[in-house]
Amino acid sequence: MGDNSGILEGVNRLTILEEEEDVLDYSAEANVREAETSGWLVGRFLTDKIVNLIAMRQMMAFVWKPVRGVKVSEIKPNLFLFQFFHELDLARVVNEGPWTFEHHLFLCQEVKRGAIVEDMELWHADLWVHVVDIPLGYASEKLAQDAGKVLGGFITQDFNPGKTVGANTLRVRVRVDIRKPLKRRMKFKRGPNEWSWLNFQYERIPMFCFYCGVLGHSEKYCEKYFDNPIPREQLPYGVEMRFNPKKVDSKLGDRWLRDDSPVRVSKVQDDDDVEALNGKITGNLSIQNSNLNFGKGGEYRSDLCGGYGKDNGNWKVTSSNKQQIPYSKGFDDTQILNVEDVVVADAKRKRSNKGDGLLALDIGPSFHNSDMMIDSTSDRPVGPGFQARPAQ
């Protein structure tokens, strides 16, 4: 009996090939729904560390603030899919980078329906670069494009750079390969024997190696640096490659400006104004002792405006509000008192904590004239109960 194993193997192979020839054609469906599935962005972070998905989602959503929202899912470790629900949200994220999370550069690429996201390799980042030290009169759109090509790939030029760019500077958006060292500078020849250096400064770039110039690590973890360690001051790259906008004092021209806006007067005039105010306060608060005399023996003195009389053990205010002032057992009801006597007696009572024999003016606070004095150095009240603070 012959061996039939070879025949069976051939039959099985033929069956498998027939199964693999089956095709599901969704090309027309994909074309119909392409508009519904736009707004996808695949991204990863330039780090070997494990990225915390929950923290990353919260932080990136807070930084981006997409008006229509964003959905974030993890495809595999350190590879994420971001779905935006409006094209303007997606465009802002793509065009306004670079972005970072925990100082790690975010590498991203817009994807369309049908892409195999797991197989995508992300090695490029879009950066804003300042081309500085351009000889006067040579800054042009052509120079921006040529410099962009040298840097990696020209995307666009900032035609409205504002205050961050001068007459000898260009701001260019370029696509760089993060596996290659950052460009420090390039030669610029402006005549037969005339040349200079154009230097590059990068906006918002995270950690990069001062030894090899590659993004994503420092010289402490650079294999090339371990092969040839050199003193730090001899490192070919440095912080001068980071662009730092210069801060200008907004009040530099105040000494020459004249306008109608209110300004603070000098200290001398401040002191004069405070003294004048103190005089007005003292004058307004001056009260003649005779104005608030109490009648002896509780007799009602109708001839005194705002006089006081004793009625069933209580001092009675004869002014229009008719409020009652409780009688204090600590005082002789035949004694003639004035406002200052009342305040001093009240202060002594508070310090001695004597029961409920309180004499208080319900029609307003108790104070000395000196309580309302204003300290010219601090612009605050001084006197008993107040403590002057140093001038601000």
C-alpha positions in Angstrom: 0.0 0.0 0.0 1.5 3.3 -1.1 2.1 6.4 1.1 -0.7 8.9 0.7 0.8 11.6 3.0 2.1 13.6 0.1 -1.2 13.6 -1.6 -3.1 14.7 1.5 -0.6 17.5 2.1 -1.1 18.8 -1.4 -4.9 18.8 -1.0 -4.7 20.7 2.3 -2.4 23.3 0.7 -4.8 23.7 -2.2 -7.7 24.2 0.2 -5.8 26.9 2.2 -4.9 28.8 -1.0 -8.6 28.8 -2.1 -9.6 30.2 1.3 -7.0 33.0 1.1 -8.3 34.0 -2.3 -11.5 35.3 -0.7 -11.7 39.0 -0.9 -13.9 41.5 1.0 -14.0 44.7 -1.1 -14.7 47.8 1.1 -13.0 50.3 -1.2 -16.3 52.0 -2.1 -17.5 52.1 1.5 -14.2 53.6 2.6 -14.6 56.4 0.1 -18.1 57.1 1.2 -17.2 57.3 4.9 -13.8 59.0 4.7 -15.3 62.4 5.7 -16.9 60.9 8.8 -13.6 59.4 10.0 -11.3 62.4 9.6 -9.7 64.0 12.6 -7.4 61.1 13.7 -3.9 61.7 15.1 -1.4 59.1 16.1 1.3 60.1 18.4 4.0 58.9 20.8 6.4 60.6 23.3 10.1 60.6 22.9 11.0 58.5 25.9 11.8 55.0 26.9 9.7 55.3 30.0 6.1 54.0 30.4 3.7 56.9 29.9 0.8 57.1 32.3 -2.3 57.0 30.1 -4.7 58.6 32.6 -2.3 61.5 33.5 -1.4 62.1 29.9 -5.0 62.3 28.8 -5.8 64.8 31.4 -2.8 67.0 30.8 -3.0 67.0 27.0 -6.7 67.8 27.0 -6.0 70.6 29.5 -3.2 72.1 27.3 -5.0 71.7 24.0 -8.5 72.6 25.2 -10.3 71.2 22.1 -13.7 72.9 21.7 -15.4 69.8 20.5 -13.4 67.4 22.6 -10.9 64.6 22.0 -10.9 60.9 22.5 -7.6 59.2 23.5 -6.9 55.5 23.3 -3.7 53.4 23.8 -2.8 51.2 20.8 0.3 49.8 22.4 2.8 51.0 25.1 3.7 54.6 24.2 1.6 54.7 21.0 -1.7 56.5 21.2 -4.6 57.4 18.9 -6.3 60.8 19.3 -9.6 61.4 17.7 -10.7 65.0 17.3 -14.3 65.9 16.5 -13.7 69.1 14.6 -11.0 69.9 12.0 -10.1 73.2 13.7 -9.2 71.4 16.9 -7.0 69.0 15.0 -5.3 71.8 13.0 -4.5 73.8 16.1 -2.7 70.8 17.7 -0.8 70.0 14.5 0.2 73.6 13.7 0.9 75.0 17.2 3.4 72.4 18.5 5.8 71.2 19.6 4.0 69.8 22.7 5.5 68.0 25.6 4.4 65.8 28.5 6.7 65.6 31.5 9.4 67.2 29.4 9.1 64.5 26.7 8.6 65.6 23.1 5.3 64.7 21.5 5.7 63.2 18.0 2.5 62.9 16.0 1.2 62.5 12.5 -2.3 62.9 11.0 -3.7 59.6 9.7 -6.6 58.7 7.5 -9.0 55.8 7.4 -7.3 52.6 6.3 -3.9 53.3 7.9 -2.2 50.5 9.9 -1.4 52.5 13.0 0.6 49.8 14.8 3.1 49.8 11.9 3.6 53.6 11.8 7.0 54.9 12.8 7.1 58.4 14.1 10.6 60.0 13.8 9.8 63.6 12.8 8.8 66.7 14.7 7.6 70.1 13.4 9.5 72.9 15.2 9.7 76.7 15.0 13.3 77.8 14.4 14.8 81.3 14.5 17.5 82.0 12.0 19.5 84.8 13.6 22.5 87.0 12.8 21.4 87.5 9.2 23.4 90.3 7.6 21.3 93.4 7.2 19.2 93.4 4.0 19.4 89.6 3.3 16.4 88.5 5.3 13.9 87.2 2.7 11.4 84.6 1.9 13.9 82.7 -0.3 16.4 82.6 2.6 13.7 81.2 4.9 13.0 78.4 2.4 16.7 77.6 1.9 17.4 77.6 5.6 14.4 75.4 6.2 15.7 72.8 3.7 19.1 72.8 5.5 17.3 72.3 8.8 15.4 69.3 7.5 12.3 70.3 5.6 10.7 73.7 5.1 7.0 74.0 6.1 6.2 77.7 6.3 7.5 81.1 7.3 6.1 83.3 10.0 5.2 86.5 8.1 3.8 88.2 11.2 6.5 87.5 13.8 5.7 90.5 16.0 8.2 91.5 18.7 10.1 88.2 18.8 11.9 88.7 15.4 14.1 91.6 14.4 15.3 92.9 11.1 18.1 90.3 11.0 16.0 87.3 12.1 13.6 84.9 10.4 11.2 82.6 12.0 10.7 79.3 10.1 8.7 76.2 10.7 10.6 73.1 9.7 10.2 69.3 10.0 13.3 67.7 11.6 14.3 64.1 11.9 14.7 63.6 15.7 17.3 60.8 15.1 19.7 63.3 13.7 21.6 66.1 15.6 20.0 69.5 15.7 21.7 72.0 13.4 23.6 74.7 15.3 24.5 77.0 12.4 25.5 77.3 8.8 27.8 79.4 6.7 26.5 82.4 4.8 28.5 83.7 1.9 27.6 87.2 0.9 30.6 88.1 -1.3 33.7 86.6 -2.9 35.7 86.8 0.3 32.8 87.7 2.7 31.0 85.2 4.8 29.5 84.8 8.3 27.5 82.4 10.4 23.7 82.1 10.5 22.8 80.6 13.9 19.7 78.6 14.8 17.6 78.9 17.9 14.7 76.4 18.6 11.4 77.3 20.3 10.1 75.1 23.1 12.4 72.2 22.6 12.7 69.8 25.5 15.8 67.9 26.7 18.5 67.4 24.2 22.1 66.2 24.4 24.8 68.9 24.6 27.4 66.3 23.3 25.7 64.8 20.3 22.8 67.2 19.7 20.1 64.6 19.5 16.7 65.2 21.2 15.4 62.9 23.9 18.4 62.4 26.2 21.1 64.3 28.0 24.9 63.7 27.9 24.5 61.8 31.2 22.9 59.0 29.1 24.7 59.5 25.8 26.7 56.5 24.6 28.9 58.7 22.4 29.7 60.8 25.4 30.7 57.7 27.4 33.1 56.8 24.6 34.8 60.2 24.7 33.9 62.2 27.9 35.0 65.8 27.8 34.7 68.7 30.2 31.3 70.3 30.3 32.6 73.7 29.1 33.9 72.0 25.9 30.5 70.5 24.9 29.7 71.5 21.3 26.0 72.2 22.1 24.5 74.5 24.7 21.5 76.4 26.1 22.1 79.2 23.6 20.3 77.0 21.0 17.0 77.5 22.9 15.0 80.5 21.9 14.2 82.8 24.9 12.1 85.8 24.0 13.6 89.0 25.5 11.5 90.7 28.1 11.3 94.5 27.6 10.5 96.8 30.5 7.1 98.3 29.6 7.8 101.5 31.7 11.0 102.5 30.1 9.4 105.6 28.4 7.3 106.8 31.4 9.6 109.7 32.1 8.9 111.2 28.7 5.1 110.4 28.5 2.4 113.0 29.2 -1.2 111.9 29.4 -4.3 112.4 31.5 -4.1 109.1 33.3 -4.0 109.3 37.1 -0.6 109.0 38.6 0.5 108.8 42.3 1.9 112.1 43.7 5.3 112.4 45.4 5.9 111.3 48.9 6.2 114.9 50.1 2.8 115.8 48.7 1.4 112.5 50.3 2.6 113.7 53.7 1.0 117.1 53.3 -2.3 115.5 52.2 -2.3 113.2 55.2 -1.6 116.0 57.7 -4.5 118.0 56.2 -6.8 115.0 56.4 -5.8 114.5 60.1 -6.8 118.1 60.8 -10.2 117.7 59.2 -10.9 114.5 61.1 -9.9 116.1 64.4 -12.1 119.1 63.7 -15.1 117.0 62.8 -14.7 114.8 65.9 -14.2 117.6 68.4 -17.1 117.5 70.8 -17.5 120.0 73.6 -17.9 118.4 77.0 -20.9 120.5 77.8 -22.8 119.0 74.8 -23.1 115.6 76.5 -23.3 116.5 80.2 -25.5 114.3 82.4 -27.9 116.0 84.7 -27.2 115.5 88.4 -29.4 113.0 90.2 -30.9 111.8 87.0 -32.6 115.1 86.3 -33.6 115.6 82.7 -31.8 118.6 81.2 -34.1 119.8 78.4 -31.8 122.7 77.7 -29.0 120.5 76.4 -29.3 119.1 72.8 -28.9 115.4 73.0 -28.9 115.5 76.8 -29.3 112.4 79.0 -31.7 111.8 81.8 -32.2 108.8 84.2 -35.5 106.9 83.8 -36.1 103.8 86.0 -32.4 103.0 86.4 -31.5 103.6 82.7 -29.9 106.5 80.9 -32.3 107.8 78.3 -31.1 109.4 75.1 -33.2 112.5 74.3 -32.2 112.6 70.6 -34.7 111.6 67.9 -33.8 107.9 67.7 -34.8 107.4 71.3 -32.3 104.5 71.8 -31.7 103.3 75.4 -28.2 103.3 77.0 -28.0 100.7 79.7 -27.0 102.0 83.1 -23.5 101.0 84.3 -23.3 100.2 88.0 -19.7 101.3 88.0 -20.6 105.0 87.6 -22.0 107.5 90.0 -25.2 108.7 88.4 -24.6 112.2 89.8 -21.3 112.6 88.0 -21.0 114.9 85.0 -19.4 112.8 82.2 -18.2 113.6 78.7 -17.6 111.3 75.7 -14.0 110.7 76.5 -14.9 109.8 80.1 -17.4 107.2 78.8 -14.8 105.7 76.5 -12.1 105.5 79.1 -14.5 103.9 81.6 -15.7 101.4 79.0 -12.1 100.4 78.2 -11.4 99.9 81.9 -14.5 97.8 82.3 -13.5 95.5 79.4 -10.0 95.0 80.9 -11.5 94.1 84.3 -14.2 91.8 82.8 -16.9 93.2 85.1 -20.2 91.4 84.4 -23.0 93.0 82.4 -22.7 96.6 83.7 -21.8 97.8 80.2 -22.1 101.4 79.1 -22.1 101.3 75.3 -23.3 103.8 72.7 -25.6 101.9 70.5 -25.8 104.9 68.1 -22.2 104.5 66.9 -18.7 103.2 67.7 -16.6 104.5 70.6 -13.3 106.1 69.7 -10.8 108.7 70.7 -9.9 111.5 68.2 -6.4 110.0 68.1 -7.9 106.7 66.9 -8.6 108.2 63.6 -5.2 109.7 63.0 -3.5 108.5 59.8 0.2 107.6 59.7 1.8 109.4 56.7 4.3 106.5 56.2 1.7 103.7 56.0 -1.5 105.5 55.0 -3.3 103.6 57.9 -5.0 104.7 61.1 -2.9 104.9 64.2 -3.7 105.3 67.9 -5.2 102.9 70.6 -6.4 99.7 69.0 -4.5 100.3 65.7 -0.9 99.4 64.8 0.7 101.2 61.9 2.1 99.0 59.2 5.2 99.7 57.2 4.7 101.5 53.9 4.1 99.2 51.0 
